[in-house]
Amino acid sequence: MIEKELRRFTISELKQFDGKEGRPSYVAYKGKIYDVSNSSLWKDGKHAGRHFAGDDLTPGMINAPHDEMVFVQFPIVGELTVEGQTRQKLVQRLEGLHLHPIVVHFSIAYSIVISLLTLLYAFTGETTFEAASYYMLIVGFLTGPPCALSGVFSWKVTYEGRRTKTFVRKIVYTVLLISIITAGFTWRTLNPNILMAITNLSYIYLALIWSLVPIATILGHYGGKIVYS
């Protein structure tokens, strides 16, 4: 008996089978395309509020409460093309490096250290603390965007870009953190004596810098909720 050749799908073609408006629900896993249309767990192309038909579920299975044997019950209707598999493997390898968990700790630590150094300067008047806080601002300014981009990449790949309240809030606070660091860096660069010549603007600058601590703390909190929820 001649085995029927499976249809080959590109990533963009797979996206068309999203289970919406009467369309079939297809998902990919390790190069195979499964039809999950008849499953009550995939109503309207959505599963558990976090997985969506038309996607490659291979990366997301890392955090799933079940193993790959769950796919045995579904018929295989196709395969990802070599191009699609290559792209997905590259994405998976990049995500496997855990770039965001690595770099995010630096950004949070920089934010706290910047605030701590300005606090030490405010109490001691030692200019080396003020200079050190500026150097840390420079580092924070340079590392903030890569940290945010790695977070977006991880959000898109591992969590399939779902817009839950936790993710939305984390994105908002990330933008806020980067904006404050950028504002502080720009302000201190244009006015090197902002803290040394005590004025009302000096207190505003301090308040701006010290606000990094609660924002970084909130980001860490939401990051923990994402990982451990």
C-alpha positions as CSV (number, residue, x, y, z in Angstrom):
1,M,0.0,0.0,0.0
2,I,1.4,3.3,-1.1
3,E,1.5,5.9,1.7
4,K,-0.1,9.1,0.9
5,E,2.3,12.0,0.6
6,L,1.7,14.7,3.2
7,R,1.1,18.3,2.3
8,R,4.0,20.6,3.0
9,F,3.2,23.9,4.8
10,T,5.2,27.1,5.1
11,I,4.9,29.0,8.3
12,S,2.7,31.6,6.6
13,E,0.4,28.9,5.2
14,L,0.0,27.3,8.6
15,K,-1.2,30.7,10.0
16,Q,-4.2,30.5,7.7
17,F,-5.6,27.5,9.7
18,D,-6.3,29.4,12.8
19,G,-9.7,27.9,13.7
20,K,-11.5,31.2,13.3
21,E,-14.6,31.9,11.2
22,G,-15.1,28.2,10.4
23,R,-11.5,27.5,9.3
24,P,-9.8,24.3,10.5
25,S,-7.4,24.4,13.5
26,Y,-3.9,23.2,12.6
27,V,-0.9,23.2,14.9
28,A,2.7,22.2,14.3
29,Y,5.0,20.2,16.5
30,K,8.5,19.0,15.6
31,G,7.8,19.4,11.9
32,K,4.5,17.7,11.8
33,I,1.1,19.4,11.3
34,Y,-1.8,18.2,13.4
35,D,-5.5,18.8,12.9
36,V,-7.0,19.7,16.3
37,S,-10.3,21.0,14.9
38,N,-12.5,18.3,16.5
39,S,-11.0,18.8,20.0
40,S,-13.2,20.6,22.5
41,L,-10.0,21.9,24.0
42,W,-9.3,23.9,20.9
43,K,-12.5,25.8,20.6
44,D,-12.2,28.7,18.1
45,G,-8.6,27.9,17.6
46,K,-7.5,28.6,21.2
47,H,-6.3,26.3,23.9
48,A,-6.0,27.1,27.6
49,G,-6.0,30.8,26.7
50,R,-2.3,30.7,25.7
51,H,-1.9,28.5,22.6
52,F,-3.4,29.3,19.2
53,A,-4.1,27.3,16.1
54,G,-1.9,28.2,13.2
55,D,1.2,28.3,15.4
56,D,4.2,26.0,15.8
57,L,3.8,24.7,19.4
58,T,7.3,23.2,19.6
59,P,8.9,26.1,21.7
60,G,5.8,26.4,23.9
61,M,5.8,22.8,24.9
62,I,8.7,23.5,27.2
63,N,6.3,25.0,29.8
64,A,3.3,22.7,29.0
65,P,1.8,20.5,31.8
66,H,1.8,17.5,29.5
67,D,4.3,15.8,27.1
68,E,4.2,15.4,23.4
69,M,2.1,12.2,23.6
70,V,-0.9,14.5,23.7
71,F,-0.6,14.8,19.9
72,V,-1.1,11.1,19.3
73,Q,-4.8,11.5,19.3
74,F,-4.8,14.0,16.4
75,P,-4.4,13.2,12.7
76,I,-1.3,14.4,10.9
77,V,-2.3,16.4,7.9
78,G,1.1,17.8,6.8
79,E,4.6,18.7,7.4
80,L,6.5,22.0,7.8
81,T,8.7,22.8,4.8
82,V,12.4,22.6,5.3
83,E,12.5,26.4,5.3
84,G,9.9,26.6,8.0
85,Q,11.6,24.0,10.1
86,T,15.0,25.7,9.7
87,R,13.6,29.0,10.8
88,Q,11.8,27.4,13.8
89,K,14.9,25.5,14.8
90,L,16.9,28.8,14.7
91,V,14.3,30.6,16.8
92,Q,14.2,27.7,19.3
93,R,18.0,27.7,19.6
94,L,18.1,31.4,20.2
95,E,15.3,31.1,22.8
96,G,17.2,28.2,24.3
97,L,20.1,30.6,25.1
98,H,17.7,32.3,27.6
99,L,19.1,35.7,26.6
100,H,16.3,37.7,28.3
101,P,16.7,36.1,31.7
102,I,20.4,36.8,31.5
103,V,20.4,40.4,30.4
104,V,17.3,41.5,32.4
105,H,19.1,41.0,35.7
106,F,21.7,43.6,34.6
107,S,19.1,46.2,33.7
108,I,17.3,45.8,37.0
109,A,20.6,45.8,39.0
110,Y,21.8,48.9,37.1
111,S,18.6,50.8,38.0
112,I,19.0,50.0,41.7
113,V,22.7,50.8,41.8
114,I,22.1,54.2,40.0
115,S,19.6,55.1,42.7
116,L,21.8,53.9,45.5
117,L,24.8,55.9,44.2
118,T,22.8,59.1,44.0
119,L,21.5,58.5,47.5
120,L,25.0,58.1,48.8
121,Y,26.1,61.3,47.1
122,A,23.1,63.1,48.6
123,F,24.1,62.1,52.1
124,T,27.9,62.3,51.8
125,G,28.5,64.9,49.2
126,E,31.3,62.6,47.8
127,T,31.5,63.5,44.1
128,T,32.8,60.0,43.2
129,F,29.4,58.6,44.0
130,E,27.7,61.1,41.7
131,A,30.2,60.3,38.9
132,A,29.7,56.6,39.4
133,S,25.9,57.0,39.1
134,Y,26.4,58.7,35.8
135,Y,28.6,55.9,34.5
136,M,25.9,53.4,35.5
137,L,23.3,55.6,33.7
138,I,25.4,55.3,30.6
139,V,25.5,51.5,30.9
140,G,21.8,51.4,31.7
141,F,21.1,53.6,28.7
142,L,23.0,51.2,26.4
143,T,21.7,47.9,27.8
144,G,18.0,48.9,28.2
145,P,16.9,48.5,24.6
146,P,18.7,45.1,24.0
147,C,17.1,43.9,27.2
148,A,13.6,45.0,26.0
149,L,14.1,43.5,22.6
150,S,15.2,40.1,24.1
151,G,12.1,40.3,26.2
152,V,9.8,40.9,23.2
153,F,11.5,38.0,21.4
154,S,10.9,35.6,24.3
155,W,7.3,36.8,24.7
156,K,6.7,36.1,21.0
157,V,8.4,32.7,20.9
158,T,7.8,31.1,24.3
159,Y,4.5,32.8,25.2
160,E,3.2,33.3,21.6
161,G,2.7,37.0,22.1
162,R,-0.5,36.6,24.2
163,R,-1.6,39.9,25.7
164,T,-2.5,39.1,29.3
165,K,-2.6,41.8,32.0
166,T,0.7,40.6,33.3
167,F,2.5,40.9,30.0
168,V,0.9,44.2,29.1
169,R,1.9,45.7,32.5
170,K,5.4,44.3,32.1
171,I,5.7,46.0,28.7
172,V,4.4,49.3,30.1
173,Y,6.8,49.3,33.0
174,T,9.7,48.3,30.7
175,V,9.0,51.3,28.5
176,L,8.7,53.5,31.5
177,L,12.1,52.2,32.9
178,I,13.9,52.8,29.7
179,S,12.3,56.3,29.3
180,I,13.4,57.3,32.8
181,I,17.0,56.0,32.3
182,T,17.1,57.8,28.9
183,A,15.8,61.1,30.4
184,G,18.2,60.9,33.3
185,F,21.2,60.1,31.1
186,T,20.3,63.0,28.7
187,W,19.7,65.4,31.5
188,R,22.9,64.6,33.3
189,T,24.9,64.7,30.1
190,L,23.6,68.2,29.2
191,N,23.9,69.5,32.7
192,P,26.8,67.8,34.5
193,N,26.2,69.9,37.6
194,I,22.6,69.1,38.1
195,L,23.2,67.6,41.5
196,M,26.2,69.7,42.5
197,A,24.5,73.0,42.2
198,I,21.5,72.5,44.4
199,T,18.3,73.9,42.9
200,N,14.7,72.8,42.7
201,L,15.7,70.9,39.5
202,S,18.2,68.9,41.5
203,Y,15.3,67.5,43.6
204,I,13.3,66.7,40.5
205,Y,16.3,64.9,39.1
206,L,16.8,62.9,42.3
207,A,13.1,61.9,42.3
208,L,13.4,60.8,38.7
209,I,16.4,58.6,39.4
210,W,15.0,57.2,42.7
211,S,11.8,56.2,40.9
212,L,13.9,53.5,39.1
213,V,13.9,51.4,42.3
214,P,10.1,50.8,42.6
215,I,9.8,50.4,38.8
216,A,12.6,47.8,38.7
217,T,11.0,46.0,41.7
218,I,7.6,45.9,39.9
219,L,9.2,44.5,36.8
220,G,10.9,41.8,38.8
221,H,7.6,41.0,40.4
222,Y,5.8,40.6,37.1
223,G,8.7,38.6,35.7
224,G,8.4,36.2,38.6
225,K,4.6,35.9,37.9
226,I,5.3,35.0,34.3
227,V,7.9,32.3,35.1
228,Y,6.3,30.7,38.0
229,S,2.6,31.0,37.2
